[in-house]
């Protein structure tokens, strides 16, 4: 569910939605979602001063609390 949430948000922000990839890595204490987008769209996902990325992390945090597990978002270049 968390993977689909981040994928949908990222696809709506970028110009090339087919390049959006989210990989789920299970850790000991948390699940890490690794978001990869095309190079031209990286700025759109991060936003000015990281505001868009911070908003995505806030939404993910609220959804993961509701689901009862810790999830972290990493945006990869």
N, C-alpha and C positions, 0 to 999 in steps of 0.2 A: 504494500500500500504506500509506504514512504517513497519507494523508488518511483512509482507511477506519479505521485504528487510532484516530486521535483522534476521529473521528465516533462510533465504537462506544463508546468510553470516555465521551464527553460525553453521549450518549443514555442511557446507563445511570445517570448521575448526576442528571439533571434530571427535573422533573415533566412538562414539555412536550417530548417528544423530536422532535416534528414541527418545532419551531422551530429545531432545531440545524442550523447551516450551516457548512461548512468550505470555504474558498476557498484554492486553491493558487496562489501567486504565485512564479514563477521569477525569481530574482535572479542576479547575476553570480557570487556566491560561495556562495549558499545558497538553499534553497527556503523560503519563508515560508508557514506555514499560518495563516490568519486564521479564528479560531473565533468564531462569533456565536451567542448563545443569547437567549432571552426575558429581559426585565428582571428578572422574579421569580426566575429560575434562575441569574442571574449570580453570586450569592453561593455557590451550591452548587458551581459550577465552580471558583471561586477558592479556596474553603475558608477555614478559620480561619488567619489570618496567611499566606495564600497557600500553604498546605501541599498542597492538592489540585492547584493549578496547577503547583507545583514538581514534584510526583510525575508529573504528565502530561508535563512537559518532560523529566524524567529518563528515563521510558519511551521517549519519542520520540527522545531523544539516543542511547540504547542501540540502538534499532531502526535509526536512520539510520547509525550507525557500521557496523552489520552490513550495511546495504545499500550502504555506501561513498559516501554523500553527506551533506552537512550540511543539517539541517532545523531550523527555528526555529518555535516556537509563539507566536502573539500572540492574546490574548483581547480581543476588541473589545466595546465597550458598545453 
